[in-house]
Amino acid sequence: MSDKKKILIIQPIHKAGIDLLENHPKFEFEVIENIDSENIVSKISECDAISIRTAKLSGELINKSNKLKIISRHGVGYDNIDIESSKKKNITLTITATANAVAVSEHVMFMLLNISKRKDMYDSSVKSGRFSDRNKLPKTIELWNKNILIAGFGRIGQCLIKRCKGFEMNVFVYDPFVSKEIIEKFGGQKVENLTDATKKMDAISLHVPLNKDTEGLINYELLKTMKKNCIIINAARGGIINEIDLNKALNENLIFGAGLDVFKVEPPEENNPLLKNDKVFLSPHTAAFTEECMIRMGKETIQNIIDFFDKRLDKSKIVKL
């Protein structure tokens, strides 16, 4: 009988992560692509560790585990994992804390630029032979000297502020858990009240977790107080923005546009009105999907497991349950 630790890799990760386990004397692993609960439950009882991406890991599944000691999340969000069951069974939960900040912050800028420069409209005017319409097209927006609010100032927010400063934007930060001194060190200005701050912003980028305090944080009542040229970007978690309210606000020209990488239901339902709204720039939860980031996340996901069993896991990678 093998005394190797068994790792269940739920959903494929980059080969760079797998390479850390190939021929490793302490571990054996299995990659499963079928993420149906029935398939996971048949394999979970004897594993010592789990690597997981976006698949649901319910309390029922976690309670079927007999030996599970660590869940290593491929990413930074963990709302797909039942926290209470993990806590009761004293299972350590880790995230890839250092891997995706650059990719996500670049994606935010990509969305912000595409929306403010009306990329689709301008691109299609040339490709469809309407070059002469150039003087009739709606004007674009500069980022220079505009106010942007970064809501949530973890690693991604701290990475994003550097890019915003590169465009000479005025950066404001809302995060009750980060001090004024740290925010000012990065060149930002701390705001204490989110509702008051959003009224003055030309752009808002969300980087908060999804929980009972942040669900529906951006709703119609807040949207109708914003500037008409405001652009909202959500590359955090779906559900932070009320999607029906956002669609209504866009149709009423209460704000300029929105960029969404995440949705309350993924994939979004066919009747989601935002799918047909020209004022929204969408991507399929792929803000971190750069080649470089997938390598980093794959390696960090597995390295967290290896370090856990070697008793040298960096505490900053551990989620406090």
C-alpha positions in Angstrom: 0.0 0.0 0.0 1.4 3.4 -1.0 2.2 5.9 1.7 2.3 8.8 -0.7 -0.1 11.7 -0.1 -2.9 11.6 -2.7 -3.8 14.9 -4.4 -7.1 15.3 -6.3 -6.7 18.0 -9.0 -10.3 19.0 -9.8 -10.2 20.7 -13.2 -6.9 20.8 -15.2 -4.2 23.2 -14.4 -1.1 24.3 -16.3 1.5 21.7 -17.0 4.0 23.8 -15.0 2.0 22.9 -11.8 1.8 19.2 -12.8 5.5 19.1 -13.4 6.1 19.8 -9.7 4.4 16.5 -8.9 5.7 14.3 -11.7 8.1 11.8 -10.0 7.7 13.5 -6.6 8.5 10.9 -4.0 5.9 12.1 -1.5 2.9 12.5 -3.8 0.6 10.9 -6.3 -2.2 12.7 -8.1 -5.2 12.4 -10.3 -6.6 15.1 -12.6 -10.4 15.0 -13.0 -12.2 17.0 -15.7 -15.7 15.8 -15.0 -16.8 18.1 -12.1 -20.2 16.6 -11.5 -20.7 16.0 -7.7 -21.2 12.3 -8.3 -17.8 12.0 -10.0 -16.0 14.0 -7.3 -17.6 12.2 -4.4 -16.4 8.8 -5.8 -12.8 10.1 -5.5 -12.8 12.4 -2.5 -12.9 10.0 0.4 -9.2 8.9 0.2 -7.5 12.1 -1.0 -5.2 14.1 1.4 -5.3 17.3 -0.7 -7.5 19.0 -3.3 -6.5 21.5 -6.0 -9.6 23.2 -7.3 -10.5 26.0 -9.7 -14.1 27.1 -10.1 -16.0 23.8 -9.4 -18.3 23.8 -6.4 -17.0 22.0 -3.3 -20.1 21.7 -1.2 -20.3 20.8 2.5 -21.7 17.4 1.5 -18.7 16.7 -0.6 -16.2 17.9 2.0 -17.9 15.8 4.7 -17.4 12.7 2.6 -13.6 13.2 2.9 -11.8 11.0 5.4 -8.2 12.3 5.1 -8.5 15.7 3.5 -6.1 18.2 5.1 -5.8 21.0 2.6 -7.8 22.6 -0.2 -5.6 24.6 -2.5 -7.7 27.2 -4.5 -6.4 28.0 -8.0 -7.2 31.7 -7.7 -8.0 34.1 -4.9 -11.8 33.9 -4.6 -13.2 31.0 -2.6 -17.0 31.4 -2.6 -17.2 28.1 -4.5 -16.0 26.2 -1.3 -18.1 25.5 1.7 -16.2 27.4 4.4 -18.2 26.1 7.5 -17.6 22.5 6.6 -13.9 23.1 5.9 -13.6 24.8 9.3 -15.4 22.1 11.2 -13.0 19.5 9.7 -10.0 21.7 10.4 -9.0 21.8 6.7 -6.6 24.4 5.6 -7.7 26.6 2.7 -5.0 28.3 0.6 -5.2 30.7 -2.4 -2.7 31.7 -5.1 -2.2 35.0 -3.4 0.7 36.3 -5.5 -0.1 34.9 -9.0 -2.9 36.9 -10.6 -2.6 40.5 -9.6 -0.8 41.7 -12.7 -3.1 39.8 -15.1 -6.3 41.1 -13.5 -5.2 44.7 -13.1 -4.1 44.7 -16.8 -7.6 43.3 -17.7 -9.2 46.1 -15.8 -7.2 48.7 -17.9 -8.0 46.8 -21.1 -11.8 47.1 -20.3 -11.5 50.7 -19.2 -9.7 51.7 -22.4 -12.0 49.7 -24.6 -15.1 51.3 -23.1 -13.8 54.9 -22.9 -12.4 54.8 -26.4 -15.6 53.1 -27.9 -13.5 50.4 -29.4 -16.3 48.4 -31.0 -17.9 51.4 -32.6 -14.7 52.8 -34.0 -13.4 49.5 -35.2 -16.6 48.5 -36.9 -16.9 51.9 -38.7 -13.6 51.3 -40.5 -14.2 47.6 -41.2 -17.7 48.2 -42.6 -16.5 50.8 -45.0 -17.9 53.8 -43.0 -14.5 55.6 -42.6 -16.1 58.9 -43.7 -18.4 58.7 -40.6 -15.5 59.7 -38.4 -16.8 63.2 -37.7 -20.3 61.8 -36.9 -19.1 59.2 -34.3 -19.7 60.0 -30.6 -16.5 61.3 -29.0 -14.3 59.2 -26.7 -13.2 59.9 -23.2 -9.7 60.5 -21.9 -8.4 58.8 -18.7 -6.0 61.7 -18.0 -6.9 63.6 -14.8 -10.1 61.5 -14.3 -11.1 60.2 -10.8 -11.1 56.4 -10.3 -12.2 54.6 -7.2 -10.6 51.2 -6.4 -12.9 49.4 -4.1 -10.8 46.8 -2.3 -7.1 47.3 -1.9 -5.5 43.9 -1.8 -2.8 42.8 -4.2 -4.9 43.4 -7.3 -5.9 46.8 -6.1 -2.3 47.7 -5.3 -1.3 46.5 -8.7 -4.0 48.4 -10.5 -3.2 51.7 -8.8 0.3 51.7 -10.4 -1.3 51.4 -13.9 -3.9 54.1 -13.1 -1.1 56.4 -12.0 0.7 55.7 -15.3 -2.3 57.3 -17.0 -2.2 60.2 -14.6 -5.5 59.4 -13.1 -6.6 60.6 -9.6 -6.9 57.4 -7.6 -9.2 57.1 -4.6 -9.4 53.9 -2.5 -12.2 52.4 -0.4 -11.1 49.7 1.9 -12.0 49.7 5.6 -9.2 47.3 6.4 -6.3 49.2 4.9 -4.8 52.2 6.6 -4.6 55.7 5.1 -0.8 55.6 5.4 -0.6 52.5 3.2 -3.0 53.9 0.6 -1.1 57.2 0.4 2.2 55.3 0.1 0.8 53.9 -3.2 -0.2 57.4 -4.3 -3.9 57.0 -3.5 -6.4 58.9 -1.4 -8.4 57.0 1.2 -12.2 57.5 1.3 -14.3 56.4 4.2 -17.7 56.3 2.7 -18.4 54.4 -0.5 -21.7 56.0 -1.2 -20.4 59.5 -1.0 -17.3 58.7 -3.0 -19.0 57.1 -6.0 -20.8 60.4 -6.7 -17.5 62.0 -7.8 -16.0 59.2 -9.8 -15.4 58.9 -13.5 -14.5 55.2 -13.1 -15.0 52.5 -10.4 -13.2 49.2 -10.3 -14.4 46.5 -7.9 -12.0 44.2 -6.0 -13.9 43.2 -3.0 -14.9 39.6 -2.0 -18.5 38.4 -2.4 -20.2 38.1 1.0 -23.4 39.3 2.7 -22.0 42.8 3.0 -21.0 43.2 -0.6 -23.8 41.3 -2.5 -25.8 43.9 -4.5 -23.4 46.6 -3.3 -23.8 48.4 -6.7 -27.6 48.8 -7.1 -29.9 51.2 -8.8 -30.1 53.6 -5.9 -26.3 54.0 -6.0 -26.1 54.0 -9.8 -28.5 56.9 -10.2 -26.2 59.1 -8.0 -23.2 58.6 -10.2 -21.8 60.9 -12.9 -23.2 60.2 -16.4 -19.7 59.6 -17.7 -18.9 57.0 -15.1 -17.5 53.6 -16.1 -17.8 50.6 -13.7 -15.5 47.5 -14.0 -16.2 44.3 -12.1 -13.4 41.7 -12.3 -14.0 40.4 -8.8 -17.1 38.4 -8.3 -20.6 38.3 -9.9 -23.3 39.4 -7.5 -21.5 42.5 -6.2 -23.4 44.4 -9.0 -27.1 43.9 -9.3 -27.2 43.1 -13.0 -30.9 44.1 -13.6 -30.2 47.4 -11.9 -27.1 47.9 -14.0 -28.9 47.2 -17.2 -31.6 49.7 -16.2 -29.1 52.4 -15.4 -27.3 51.9 -18.7 -30.5 52.1 -20.7 -31.4 55.3 -18.9 -27.9 56.8 -19.6 -27.3 57.2 -15.9 -23.7 56.0 -16.4 -21.4 55.8 -19.5 -20.7 52.0 -19.6 -19.6 48.9 -17.7 -17.1 46.1 -18.1 -17.9 42.7 -16.6 -15.6 39.7 -16.3 -17.9 38.0 -13.8 -21.6 37.3 -13.4 -24.0 36.3 -10.7 -24.7 33.1 -12.7 -21.9 31.7 -14.8 -22.3 31.2 -17.6 -24.9 34.0 -17.7 -28.4 32.9 -18.5 -29.6 33.5 -22.1 -32.2 36.0 -20.9 -29.7 38.2 -19.0 -30.4 41.6 -20.6 -26.7 42.6 -20.3 -25.8 40.2 -23.1 -27.6 42.4 -25.6 -26.6 45.8 -24.1 -24.1 47.6 -26.3 -22.9 49.7 -23.4 -21.4 46.7 -21.7 -18.0 45.1 -22.5 -18.0 41.5 -21.4 -15.4 38.7 -21.0 -16.0 35.1 -19.7 -14.4 35.2 -16.3 -10.9 35.3 -17.9 -9.2 38.3 -16.4 -6.5 36.1 -15.1 -6.2 34.0 -18.2 -2.9 35.2 -19.5 -0.4 32.5 -20.4 2.0 33.9 -17.8 -0.6 34.0 -15.1 -1.8 30.4 -15.7 1.7 29.2 -15.3 2.1 31.1 -12.0 -1.3 29.9 -10.7 -0.7 26.3 -11.6 2.7 26.3 -9.9 1.5 28.2 -6.8 -1.6 26.0 -6.4 0.6 22.9 -6.2 3.4 24.5 -4.3 1.0 25.4 -1.6 0.1 21.8 -1.1 3.8 20.7 -1.1 4.7 23.4 1.3 1.8 22.5 3.6 2.9 18.9 4.0 6.5 20.0 4.4 5.4 22.4 7.1 6.8 25.5 5.4 3.6 27.0 4.0 3.7 30.8 3.8 0.9 32.1 6.2 -0.1 34.8 3.7 -1.4 32.1 1.4 -3.8 30.7 4.1 -7.4 31.9 4.3 -8.6 32.6 7.8 -11.7 30.5 8.3 
